[in-house]
Amino acid sequence: MTISFNDRVAIVTGSGSGLGRSHALQLAARGARVVVNDFGGSRDGRGGSATAAEQVVAEIIAAGGEAIANTANVTSEADVQAMVEQTMDSWGRVDVLVNNAGILRDKSFAKMQGDDWRAVVDVHLNGSANCSRAVWPIMREQRYGRIVMTTSTSGIYGNFGQANYGAAKTGVVGLMNVLHIEGEKYDIRVNCLAPTAATRMTEDIMPEEILGTIAPQNVTPAVLFLASQDGPSRTLLLAGAGCFTVAKLIEAEGIYLDEQQRTPEKIAENFDQMCDLSSGREILTGSEHVEKIIDRAKQHNR
């Protein structure tokens, strides 16, 4: 089976360089008409220029594809709405949204200022929400949509000096979980990608000898899969250096304590059993967890 994006329209944010550029180029190579969005700022989000987006558009057109440049700041609802309107005016639909725009302002939590926290959360989490909300009614109306959020192992697992980034990146996983549920009946599929790639955001974080093995183009096949017509939904896919794997949140079976046993001491006494994942399972909605514990309580109170 060949994955094609013929007659599809894709918006890729932060696609003037790095991962976003790779995603835009490969979507276009497989037939998509692409909105190359890039604010053109520095790695920490300051400044702005149309040059990066325009260069990627030129590459796509030179290769025989269709693309337009856009410099919307994803933190601005007005900018994002104008970008989506430009897309609709040009091509009349939006099939794929890749939320890739990002900045870094790394500092230990003790040294982090409020502005550094807000700026990073605003781009990664609020920016993803702004773009998703702008395309949502279009995707509902056409009863088709594919949204890929960009998360990170810095959020899933943690990384020193990235409290702002990690919190925002875990936030988009929660956004995915809810949008998957709300979009399911409209065939809107929402997934998360956790990439490991050599970009301007990681070039001075990872050792130089490693950077050559984690080129952005080694991640992009995962985006093409997640954004494809027959792709999954509510999947957290990790990709880098030719490696691809799925991460899941698993809930242990846990314990039930009778009323007289509901003390912190009893929790401490049974903590190892609560951590036992041998019979753990993936919980797909918040209400499923509630049903689980209510059923468990009912069984013990019969």
C-alpha positions as CSV (number, residue, x, y, z in Angstrom):
1,M,0.0,0.0,0.0
2,T,1.4,3.4,-1.0
3,I,0.5,6.3,1.2
4,S,-0.6,9.3,-0.9
5,F,-1.7,12.8,-0.2
6,N,-3.0,13.6,-3.6
7,D,-5.8,16.2,-3.4
8,R,-5.1,16.8,0.3
9,V,-4.2,20.1,1.8
10,A,-1.8,20.3,4.7
11,I,-0.7,23.1,7.1
12,V,2.7,22.5,8.8
13,T,3.6,25.0,11.4
14,G,7.2,25.8,12.1
15,S,8.2,24.4,8.7
16,G,10.8,26.9,7.7
17,S,13.6,24.6,8.9
18,G,14.4,21.3,10.7
19,L,11.6,18.8,11.3
20,G,8.8,21.0,9.9
21,R,10.7,21.6,6.7
22,S,11.2,17.9,6.3
23,H,7.5,17.2,6.9
24,A,6.5,19.9,4.4
25,L,8.8,18.7,1.7
26,Q,7.8,15.0,2.0
27,L,4.1,15.8,2.3
28,A,4.4,17.8,-1.0
29,A,6.4,15.0,-2.6
30,R,3.5,12.7,-2.0
31,G,1.0,15.1,-3.6
32,A,-0.2,17.4,-0.8
33,R,-0.7,21.1,-1.3
34,V,1.2,22.6,1.6
35,V,1.0,25.7,3.7
36,V,4.5,26.4,4.9
37,N,4.0,28.3,8.1
38,D,7.0,29.8,9.9
39,F,7.1,32.9,12.1
40,G,10.8,33.1,11.3
41,G,11.9,33.9,14.8
42,S,15.0,32.8,16.6
43,R,15.2,29.6,18.7
44,D,13.9,31.4,21.7
45,G,11.0,32.9,19.8
46,R,12.3,36.4,19.3
47,G,12.4,38.3,16.0
48,G,10.6,37.2,12.8
49,S,11.1,36.9,9.0
50,A,9.4,35.4,6.0
51,T,12.6,34.2,4.4
52,A,12.6,30.6,5.9
53,A,9.0,29.8,4.8
54,E,9.6,31.3,1.4
55,Q,12.7,29.2,0.8
56,V,10.8,26.0,1.6
57,V,8.0,27.0,-0.7
58,A,10.5,27.6,-3.5
59,E,11.9,24.1,-2.9
60,I,8.5,22.6,-3.2
61,I,7.6,24.5,-6.3
62,A,10.9,23.7,-7.9
63,A,10.2,20.0,-7.4
64,G,6.8,20.3,-9.1
65,G,4.6,20.7,-6.0
66,E,2.2,23.3,-4.8
67,A,2.8,25.4,-1.7
68,I,2.2,28.8,-0.1
69,A,4.2,30.6,2.6
70,N,2.6,32.0,5.8
71,T,4.2,33.8,8.7
72,A,1.5,33.5,11.3
73,N,2.5,33.5,14.9
74,V,0.7,30.4,16.3
75,T,0.3,32.2,19.7
76,S,-2.0,34.8,18.0
77,E,-5.6,33.6,17.4
78,A,-6.0,36.3,14.8
79,D,-2.9,35.3,12.9
80,V,-3.9,31.6,12.9
81,Q,-7.4,32.4,11.7
82,A,-6.0,34.5,8.9
83,M,-3.7,31.6,7.9
84,V,-6.6,29.2,7.8
85,E,-8.7,31.7,5.7
86,Q,-5.7,32.0,3.3
87,T,-5.6,28.2,3.0
88,M,-9.4,28.0,2.3
89,D,-9.2,30.9,-0.2
90,S,-6.4,29.1,-2.0
91,W,-7.5,25.5,-2.0
92,G,-10.9,25.2,-0.3
93,R,-10.2,22.7,2.4
94,V,-7.8,21.6,5.2
95,D,-7.1,17.9,5.5
96,V,-3.9,17.8,7.6
97,L,-2.5,19.9,10.4
98,V,0.9,19.3,11.8
99,N,1.5,21.3,14.9
100,N,5.3,21.5,14.8
101,A,6.1,25.1,15.8
102,G,8.3,25.4,18.8
103,I,10.8,27.4,20.8
104,L,13.2,26.7,23.7
105,R,14.1,28.7,26.7
106,D,15.9,26.2,28.8
107,K,16.8,27.0,32.4
108,S,16.6,25.1,35.7
109,F,13.3,25.6,37.5
110,A,15.0,27.6,40.2
111,K,16.3,30.1,37.7
112,M,13.4,30.2,35.3
113,Q,11.5,33.5,35.0
114,G,7.8,33.8,34.4
115,D,8.3,35.1,30.9
116,D,10.3,32.1,29.9
117,W,7.6,29.8,31.3
118,R,4.8,31.6,29.5
119,A,6.5,32.0,26.2
120,V,7.3,28.3,25.8
121,V,3.9,27.1,27.0
122,D,2.2,29.7,24.8
123,V,3.9,28.4,21.6
124,H,3.8,24.7,22.2
125,L,0.5,24.2,24.0
126,N,-1.6,27.2,23.3
127,G,-0.2,27.4,19.7
128,S,-1.3,23.8,19.1
129,A,-4.7,24.5,20.5
130,N,-5.1,27.7,18.5
131,C,-4.3,26.0,15.2
132,S,-6.4,22.9,16.0
133,R,-9.4,25.1,17.0
134,A,-9.1,27.1,13.8
135,V,-9.3,24.0,11.5
136,W,-11.7,22.0,13.7
137,P,-15.0,23.3,12.2
138,I,-13.7,22.8,8.7
139,M,-12.7,19.2,9.4
140,R,-16.0,18.6,11.1
141,E,-17.9,20.0,8.1
142,Q,-15.9,17.9,5.6
143,R,-16.0,14.9,8.0
144,Y,-12.3,14.3,7.6
145,G,-9.2,15.6,9.3
146,R,-5.8,14.5,10.5
147,I,-4.0,16.4,13.3
148,V,-0.5,15.6,14.5
149,M,0.7,17.1,17.7
150,T,4.4,17.3,18.4
151,T,5.2,16.2,21.9
152,S,8.6,15.3,23.5
153,T,10.3,12.7,25.7
154,S,11.2,15.8,27.8
155,G,7.6,15.9,28.8
156,I,6.8,12.2,28.8
157,Y,9.8,11.2,30.8
158,G,11.4,14.5,31.9
159,N,14.6,16.3,31.2
160,F,16.7,18.7,33.4
161,G,16.2,22.4,32.6
162,Q,13.1,21.9,30.6
163,A,10.2,22.3,33.0
164,N,8.4,24.8,30.7
165,Y,9.0,22.7,27.6
166,G,8.1,19.4,29.3
167,A,4.9,20.7,30.8
168,A,3.8,22.1,27.5
169,K,4.7,19.0,25.6
170,T,2.8,16.8,28.0
171,G,-0.1,19.2,27.7
172,V,-0.5,18.4,24.0
173,V,-0.8,14.7,24.8
174,G,-3.8,15.6,27.0
175,L,-5.2,17.7,24.1
176,M,-4.8,14.8,21.8
177,N,-6.7,12.5,24.2
178,V,-9.7,14.8,24.3
179,L,-9.7,15.8,20.6
180,H,-9.6,12.1,19.6
181,I,-12.8,11.5,21.5
182,E,-14.6,14.6,20.2
183,G,-13.5,14.1,16.6
184,E,-14.0,10.4,16.3
185,K,-17.5,10.6,14.7
186,Y,-16.3,13.1,12.2
187,D,-13.3,10.9,11.1
188,I,-10.9,13.5,12.6
189,R,-7.9,11.5,13.9
190,V,-5.5,13.0,16.3
191,N,-2.1,11.7,17.2
192,C,1.2,12.7,18.9
193,L,4.7,12.4,17.6
194,A,7.7,12.5,20.0
195,P,10.7,13.1,17.7
196,T,14.4,12.8,18.3
197,A,16.1,14.9,15.6
198,A,19.0,17.2,14.9
199,T,17.5,20.6,14.5
200,R,18.4,24.1,15.6
201,M,16.6,23.4,18.9
202,T,18.8,20.4,19.7
203,E,22.1,21.2,17.9
204,D,23.9,22.4,21.1
205,I,22.1,20.0,23.5
206,M,23.2,16.7,22.0
207,P,26.8,15.5,21.3
208,E,28.0,16.3,17.8
209,E,28.7,12.6,17.0
210,I,25.1,11.8,17.6
211,L,23.5,14.5,15.5
212,G,24.4,12.8,12.2
213,T,22.3,9.8,13.1
214,I,19.2,11.7,14.0
215,A,18.5,13.7,10.8
216,P,14.9,15.1,10.6
217,Q,14.1,13.1,7.5
218,N,14.4,9.9,9.6
219,V,11.4,11.2,11.7
220,T,9.1,12.4,8.9
221,P,7.9,8.9,7.8
222,A,6.1,8.7,11.2
223,V,4.3,12.0,10.5
224,L,3.2,10.7,7.0
225,F,1.8,7.6,8.6
226,L,0.0,9.4,11.4
227,A,-1.5,11.9,9.0
228,S,-2.5,9.3,6.4
229,Q,-6.1,8.4,5.5
230,D,-5.8,5.0,7.1
231,G,-3.6,6.1,10.0
232,P,-4.5,5.5,13.7
233,S,-5.9,7.9,16.3
234,R,-4.8,8.6,19.8
235,T,-1.4,7.2,19.2
236,L,1.8,8.4,20.9
237,L,4.5,7.5,18.4
238,L,8.2,8.0,19.1
239,A,10.6,8.3,16.2
240,G,14.3,9.0,15.6
241,A,17.5,7.5,14.1
242,G,15.4,5.0,12.2
243,C,13.7,3.7,15.3
244,F,9.9,3.8,15.8
245,T,7.9,2.8,18.8
246,V,4.7,3.5,20.6
247,A,4.3,4.6,24.3
248,K,1.2,4.1,26.3
249,L,-0.1,5.1,29.7
250,I,-0.8,1.9,31.6
251,E,-2.9,1.8,34.8
252,A,-2.1,-0.9,37.4
253,E,-5.0,-2.9,38.8
254,G,-4.4,-1.4,42.2
255,I,-6.0,-2.2,45.5
256,Y,-9.3,-1.7,47.3
257,L,-9.2,-0.7,51.0
258,D,-12.2,-1.2,53.3
259,E,-13.3,2.0,55.0
260,Q,-11.5,1.3,58.2
261,Q,-8.3,0.7,56.3
262,R,-8.2,3.9,54.3
263,T,-5.2,5.4,56.0
264,P,-1.9,6.6,54.6
265,E,-0.2,3.8,56.5
266,K,-2.2,1.2,54.6
267,I,-1.4,2.9,51.3
268,A,2.4,2.8,52.2
269,E,2.0,-0.9,53.2
270,N,0.4,-1.8,49.9
271,F,2.4,0.6,47.6
272,D,4.4,-2.1,45.9
273,Q,1.2,-3.9,44.9
274,M,-0.3,-0.7,43.6
275,C,2.8,-0.3,41.4
276,D,2.5,-3.9,40.0
277,L,1.8,-3.6,36.3
278,S,1.6,-7.3,35.6
279,S,-2.2,-7.0,35.1
280,G,-2.2,-3.4,34.1
281,R,-4.2,-2.1,31.1
282,E,-4.5,1.0,29.0
283,I,-7.4,3.2,30.0
284,L,-8.9,5.0,27.0
285,T,-11.1,7.7,28.7
286,G,-11.4,9.4,32.1
287,S,-14.8,7.9,32.5
288,E,-13.4,4.4,31.9
289,H,-11.2,4.9,35.0
290,V,-14.2,6.1,37.0
291,E,-16.2,3.0,35.9
292,K,-13.3,0.8,36.9
293,I,-13.0,2.0,40.5
294,I,-16.8,2.1,41.0
295,D,-17.2,-1.5,39.8
296,R,-14.3,-2.5,42.0
297,A,-15.9,-0.8,45.0
298,K,-19.3,-2.4,44.3
299,Q,-17.7,-5.9,44.1
300,H,-16.2,-5.4,47.6
301,N,-19.5,-4.1,49.1
302,R,-21.7,-6.9,48.0
